[in-house]
């Protein structure tokens, strides 16, 4: 039989280096990766901007729908018709003076 073996400890050091390396890699990937924390913050900021833009567009659509209703055959707003004729066609009544 042989005597006790001396171990140099290289196996433990290599195991420790591999574990630390994997831990650093996964930590970096969870923060900087495609699905990481920074990307999540960026996506949330973009979503907030898109919601604001959506709300502005909804308000514009509501205003245009209101104008369309007011100029329809069923409900004719004479003031709006007069305003649109002045703006689009450049019409002026005979009793008005135009200054340019």
Buried (B, 14 or more C-beta within 10 A) or exposed (E): EEEEEEEEEEEEEEEEEEEEEEEEEEEEEEEEEEEBEEEEEEEEEEEEEEEEEEEEEEEEEEEEEEEEEBEEEEEEBEEEEEEBEEEEEEEEEEEEEEEE
